[in-house]
Amino acid sequence: MLLTKDAFGKDFIWGVSTAAYQIEGAHDLDGKGPSIWDIFVQKRNKIFQNHKGDIACDFYNRYIDDLQLMHSLNIRNYRFSIAWSRILPNGIGEVNQSGIDFYNRLINLSLELGITPWVTLYHWDLPHNLEQKGGWTNRDIKDWFSQYVAICVTNFGDRVNHWMVLNEPTVFSAAGYFFGVHAPGKRGIDYFLAAAHHAALSQAEGARIIKSLRNNSIVGTTFSCSHVEPFTNREKDIIAAKKADVLLNRLFIEPLLGMGYPTDEIKALKRIEKYMKPNDEKELSFNMDFIGIQNYTREIIKHALFVPFLRAKIVTAKQRKVEMTAMNWEVYPASMYHVLKKFAAYPNIPPILVTENGAAFPDKVENGGVEDSRRLQYLQQIIQQVHRAKLEGVDVKGYFIWTFLDNFEWAEGYEPRFGLVHVDFQTQKRIVKSSGKWYADFLK
């Protein structure tokens, strides 16, 4: 039986999520400085077919039509990010008034349309000038980020009440500073551990600054999460799965909750201590008003002797011959239930919001429309898993679909399409997919 939104109660929050670099375009317009992604996409063979986010969905110029489309689909909560280098072209120093003006227009129109803005302060697009000083590996980033947060809250906090400090610190520190597959493309465990520690410090400090400037603000941060299972019941696979769980799920939430870093399972993680100063452990924790969790799949993990530090590796969906999305992720809706239960089990955990979830499938425009039945079915199944967790006592308060518009999907370029709305990147024409029409009916 399909659920209705009434099953979740009248206060449950339904919305959509986007990110600045993935949709805005206008990469060098109106005084915006370059971000690490503006630089990274210029390197050959880093991005699928050398795609770039220079124009993306051209949301910077088309936000009025896009917000009106969002309103017409009954979506009343919109999570978007602010591009740091649009506000501060060099990351620090002089403020770019044109950037302030753009987000003021975006926020004001959202409110006029009855759409509540949920602002993410950092969604991976670090100003390039700061990366040249070491980026997240430089401890000074805590101060740089603090200045940026204060500017945003001072300028927008009279109308924006809901804030998310960081988007998925595990991903931007690991993919950007350990594996080198995302901007800025650095590789090595020391880069990763420094970036991770400084991100964790900035996460708590950013929240403190928001509260100090706007005490009534509702403040959270977001984590990427995967349900993790061992490949077999062999002890080696079970140990490998526990290590993967530390990196994928525990590394940032536990210090935030005052539990310190989970270093027992992975000896190499103890090296994070060389970046810590007296009082850091206390500085890492903050009582957030909510935690955002972002789940797309589960990971099956097996022991791997030759993988350094972890001795663990993912058994891919392809290897297991299970149904996959266009990202080669397993279609496994129950993963959402399991991560909600896992995070809810922490003592003193605040309420939880699902701040991202969705699926990329190959979409075709036929007869002027897009029938994306697989995505529609996936979203319905996920919502049932959220409801299942809620019925079992998980304090889950909302669900945001990733994403509103097909967009620039980082290293995968424009190939995977997650949107409720199809975008023709040549003409910028928007077509509401059948999943978008379903969501509009669901929210009516």
C-alpha positions in Angstrom: 0.0 0.0 0.0 1.4 3.4 -1.0 1.8 5.9 1.9 0.4 9.4 1.8 2.3 12.3 3.4 -0.4 12.4 6.1 1.2 9.2 7.5 4.2 11.3 8.7 2.2 14.0 10.5 1.6 17.6 9.6 5.0 18.9 10.9 7.1 16.5 8.8 9.3 18.5 6.4 9.4 17.6 2.7 11.8 19.3 0.3 14.4 19.1 -2.4 18.2 19.8 -2.3 20.7 21.3 -4.7 24.3 22.6 -4.5 25.7 25.9 -5.9 28.5 24.5 -8.1 26.3 21.8 -9.5 23.5 24.1 -10.8 24.5 27.8 -10.7 26.9 28.2 -13.6 28.0 31.9 -14.0 31.4 30.6 -12.9 33.2 34.0 -13.4 30.2 36.4 -13.5 29.6 39.5 -11.3 32.9 39.3 -9.4 32.8 35.6 -8.5 36.3 34.2 -7.8 37.4 30.7 -8.9 36.7 27.7 -6.6 38.7 24.5 -6.5 36.1 23.0 -8.8 36.5 25.7 -11.4 40.2 24.8 -11.5 39.8 21.0 -11.2 37.4 20.7 -14.2 40.1 22.2 -16.4 42.4 19.3 -15.8 42.1 16.7 -18.5 40.5 13.3 -17.8 39.5 14.1 -14.3 35.8 14.5 -15.2 33.6 12.3 -17.5 34.2 13.5 -21.1 35.9 16.6 -19.6 32.6 18.1 -18.7 32.7 21.4 -16.7 30.3 23.2 -14.4 30.9 26.6 -16.0 27.2 26.9 -17.1 25.6 23.8 -15.5 21.8 24.5 -15.2 22.4 28.3 -15.5 20.4 28.6 -12.3 22.2 32.0 -11.5 20.3 33.5 -14.5 17.2 31.3 -14.4 16.4 31.0 -10.6 13.2 33.0 -11.0 11.6 30.4 -13.4 13.1 27.5 -11.4 11.7 28.7 -8.1 8.3 29.3 -9.7 8.5 25.7 -11.1 9.4 24.4 -7.7 6.4 26.3 -6.2 4.1 24.8 -8.9 5.2 21.3 -7.8 4.1 22.1 -4.2 7.6 22.0 -2.9 7.8 24.2 0.2 11.3 23.5 1.5 14.4 24.2 -0.5 17.9 23.2 0.6 20.6 25.1 -1.5 24.2 26.0 -0.9 26.0 29.3 -1.0 29.1 29.5 -3.2 31.9 30.8 -0.8 33.8 32.4 -3.7 30.7 34.3 -4.9 30.6 36.0 -1.5 34.4 36.3 -1.0 36.2 35.9 -4.3 39.5 35.3 -2.5 38.0 33.3 0.3 38.9 36.0 2.8 39.1 39.8 2.6 36.8 41.9 0.5 33.2 41.0 0.2 31.6 40.8 -3.3 28.4 42.8 -3.0 27.0 41.2 -6.3 27.2 37.8 -4.6 25.4 39.0 -1.5 22.7 40.6 -3.8 22.2 37.3 -5.7 21.5 35.2 -2.6 19.3 38.0 -1.2 17.2 37.8 -4.4 17.1 34.0 -4.2 16.1 34.0 -0.5 13.5 36.8 -0.9 11.8 35.2 -3.9 11.7 31.8 -2.1 10.0 33.4 0.9 7.5 35.3 -1.4 6.6 31.9 -2.9 6.1 30.3 0.5 9.3 28.2 0.1 11.5 27.9 3.2 15.2 28.3 2.5 17.6 25.8 4.1 21.1 27.0 3.5 24.2 24.8 3.3 27.3 27.0 4.0 29.9 24.6 2.5 29.1 22.2 -0.4 32.6 21.4 -1.6 33.5 24.6 -3.6 36.4 26.0 -1.6 37.8 29.3 -3.0 40.9 28.4 -5.1 43.0 31.2 -3.3 42.5 29.3 0.0 43.5 26.0 -1.6 46.8 27.6 -2.7 47.4 28.2 1.0 46.7 24.5 1.8 42.9 24.5 1.8 41.4 22.1 4.4 44.9 20.9 5.3 45.8 24.3 6.7 44.6 24.8 10.3 43.9 28.5 9.5 40.9 27.3 7.5 38.9 27.3 10.8 39.4 31.1 10.9 38.8 31.6 7.2 35.6 29.6 7.4 34.5 31.4 10.6 34.7 34.8 8.8 32.7 33.5 5.8 30.0 32.0 8.1 29.7 35.3 10.0 29.3 37.2 6.8 26.5 34.9 5.6 24.6 34.9 8.9 25.0 38.7 9.2 23.6 39.2 5.7 21.0 36.5 5.4 20.2 35.5 9.0 17.2 37.9 9.3 15.4 35.7 6.8 17.2 32.4 6.8 16.4 30.4 10.0 17.7 26.9 8.9 21.4 26.3 8.4 23.6 23.4 7.6 27.3 23.9 8.3 29.0 21.3 6.1 27.9 18.9 3.3 29.4 15.4 3.8 32.8 16.1 5.3 33.8 12.5 4.8 33.4 12.8 1.1 35.2 16.1 0.5 38.1 15.2 2.7 38.5 11.6 1.4 37.7 12.1 -2.3 39.5 15.5 -2.4 42.5 14.9 -0.2 43.0 11.1 0.0 42.0 9.5 -3.3 42.3 12.7 -5.4 39.2 11.9 -7.5 37.5 15.2 -6.5 38.8 18.7 -6.2 41.5 19.7 -5.3 42.9 16.3 -6.4 45.4 15.7 -3.6 46.4 12.2 -2.5 47.7 10.8 0.7 46.7 9.8 4.2 48.3 12.9 5.9 46.5 15.3 3.6 43.3 13.4 4.4 43.7 13.3 8.2 44.6 17.0 8.3 41.7 18.0 6.1 39.3 15.7 8.2 40.4 17.2 11.5 40.1 20.8 10.3 36.7 20.1 8.8 35.5 18.6 12.0 36.7 21.6 14.0 35.1 24.0 11.5 31.8 22.1 11.6 31.4 22.8 15.4 32.9 26.3 15.2 30.6 27.2 12.3 27.6 26.2 14.4 28.8 28.2 17.4 29.1 31.3 15.2 25.6 30.9 13.8 24.1 30.6 17.3 26.2 33.5 18.6 24.9 35.8 15.9 21.3 34.4 15.6 20.5 32.5 18.8 17.1 31.3 17.5 18.6 29.7 14.3 18.0 26.0 13.7 21.4 24.6 13.0 22.6 21.2 11.8 25.2 19.6 9.5 25.0 16.7 7.1 26.8 13.4 6.8 27.0 10.8 4.0 26.1 7.4 5.4 26.0 3.9 4.0 24.6 0.7 5.5 27.6 -1.6 5.7 27.6 -5.4 5.7 30.4 -8.0 5.6 30.7 -10.1 2.4 30.7 -13.3 4.5 30.4 -14.3 8.1 34.2 -14.9 8.2 35.9 -13.0 11.0 38.2 -11.2 8.6 35.3 -9.9 6.6 33.5 -8.8 9.7 36.5 -6.9 10.9 36.9 -5.3 7.5 33.3 -4.2 7.5 33.8 -2.6 11.0 36.7 -0.6 9.6 34.7 0.6 6.6 31.9 1.6 8.9 34.3 3.8 10.9 35.3 5.7 7.7 31.9 5.8 6.0 29.7 6.5 9.0 31.4 7.3 12.3 34.4 9.5 11.7 32.6 12.9 12.0 29.4 12.2 14.0 31.3 10.8 17.0 33.6 13.8 17.7 30.6 16.1 17.2 28.7 14.2 19.9 31.7 14.5 22.3 32.9 10.9 21.9 36.2 11.7 20.2 37.5 10.1 17.0 36.8 6.4 16.5 40.4 5.4 16.2 40.3 1.9 17.8 39.5 -0.1 14.7 41.9 1.6 12.3 45.4 2.1 13.7 46.4 4.6 11.0 43.6 6.9 12.2 45.5 7.5 15.4 47.8 9.7 13.2 45.1 12.4 13.3 46.4 13.2 16.8 49.4 14.9 15.4 47.1 17.6 14.0 45.3 18.1 17.4 46.1 20.9 19.8 45.1 21.1 23.5 41.4 21.7 23.9 40.6 20.4 20.3 38.6 17.4 21.6 36.3 19.8 23.4 36.1 22.2 20.4 35.0 19.3 18.1 31.7 18.9 19.9 28.5 20.9 19.6 24.8 20.2 20.4 23.3 20.6 16.9 19.5 21.2 16.6 19.4 18.4 14.0 21.6 16.0 12.1 21.3 15.6 8.3 21.9 12.1 7.0 22.4 11.4 3.3 22.0 7.8 2.1 22.0 6.3 -1.3 23.0 2.7 -1.0 24.7 0.0 1.1 28.2 -1.3 0.8 29.3 -4.9 1.1 32.9 -5.2 2.4 35.5 -8.0 2.3 39.0 -8.4 3.8 41.7 -7.3 1.3 45.3 -8.0 2.4 46.9 -5.6 0.0 44.7 -2.5 0.6 46.9 -0.2 2.8 45.7 1.1 6.2 42.2 -0.6 5.9 42.8 -4.2 4.7 39.3 -3.9 3.4 37.6 -3.3 0.1 34.1 -2.8 -1.4 32.5 -5.7 -3.3 30.8 -3.7 -6.0 27.2 -4.0 -7.0 28.5 -4.9 -10.5 30.5 -7.8 -9.1 27.5 -9.0 -7.1 25.2 -8.7 -10.2 22.5 -6.8 -8.3 20.3 -4.0 -9.7 22.2 -0.7 -10.0 21.7 3.0 -10.6 23.5 5.0 -13.2 26.2 5.6 -10.5 26.8 1.8 -10.3 25.3 1.9 -6.8 23.1 -1.0 -5.6 19.4 -0.2 -5.5 18.7 -1.1 -1.9 16.0 1.0 -0.3 16.3 -0.7 3.1 19.7 0.9 3.5 17.8 4.1 4.5 16.1 2.3 7.4 19.3 0.8 8.7 21.3 4.1 8.7 18.4 5.9 10.4 18.3 3.2 13.1 22.1 3.3 13.4 22.3 7.1 14.0 19.3 7.2 16.2 21.0 4.7 18.5 23.6 7.2 19.6 23.0 8.7 23.0 22.1 12.4 22.9 21.5 12.4 19.2 19.4 15.3 18.1 16.4 14.9 15.7 17.4 13.6 12.3 16.5 14.9 8.8 17.2 13.0 5.6 18.8 15.9 3.8 19.7 14.0 0.6 18.4 10.9 -1.1 17.7 10.0 -4.7 18.6 7.9 -7.7 20.2 8.4 -11.1 18.7 6.3 -13.9 19.0 6.8 -17.7 16.2 9.1 -18.7 14.8 9.5 -22.2 12.7 12.4 -23.5 9.9 10.9 -25.5 6.8 12.7 -26.9 7.8 15.8 -24.9 7.9 14.0 -21.5 10.2 11.8 -19.3 8.7 8.6 -17.9 11.2 7.7 -15.1 9.3 4.9 -13.5 12.4 3.3 -11.8 13.2 6.6 -10.0 9.6 7.0 -9.0 9.4 3.5 -7.6 12.7 4.0 -5.8 11.5 7.2 -4.1 8.3 5.5 -3.0 10.2 2.6 -1.5 12.7 4.9 0.3 9.8 6.9 1.8 8.3 3.7 3.1 11.7 2.9 4.8 11.8 6.3 6.4 8.2 5.7 7.7 9.3 2.2 9.0 12.1 3.8 11.0 9.7 6.5 12.3 7.2 3.9 13.4 10.0 2.2 15.4 10.7 5.4 17.3 13.4 7.1 15.2 13.0 10.9 15.6 13.1 11.6 11.9 11.7 15.0 11.0 12.0 15.5 7.3 13.1 14.2 3.9 14.7 16.1 1.0 15.1 14.6 -2.5 18.4 14.8 -4.3 17.8 16.6 -6.6 15.4 19.2 -8.1 17.2 19.6 -11.4 19.5 17.3 -13.4 22.9 18.8 -12.8 26.7 18.6 -12.9 27.4 15.4 -10.9 31.0 16.1 -9.9 33.5 13.6 -11.5 30.7 11.9 -13.4 29.9 15.1 -15.3 26.4 15.5 -16.8 25.9 11.7 -17.5 24.0 10.6 -14.3 20.7 12.3 -13.9 19.2 12.6 -10.4 16.6 15.3 -11.0 12.9 15.4 -10.6 13.1 17.9 -13.5 15.0 17.0 -16.8 17.4 19.6 -18.1 18.5 19.8 -21.7 22.0 21.2 -21.1 22.2 22.5 -24.7 19.0 24.5 -24.6 18.4 24.7 -20.8 14.8 23.5 -21.4 13.2 22.0 -18.3 10.8 19.1 -18.4 9.1 17.8 -15.2 9.6 14.0 -15.1 6.9 11.6 -14.0 8.7 11.4 -10.6 8.4 15.2 -10.3 4.7 15.0 -11.1 4.2 12.2 -8.6 6.1 14.2 -5.8 3.9 17.2 -6.6 0.7 15.1 -6.1 2.2 13.5 -3.0 2.8 16.9 -1.5 -0.5 18.4 -2.6 
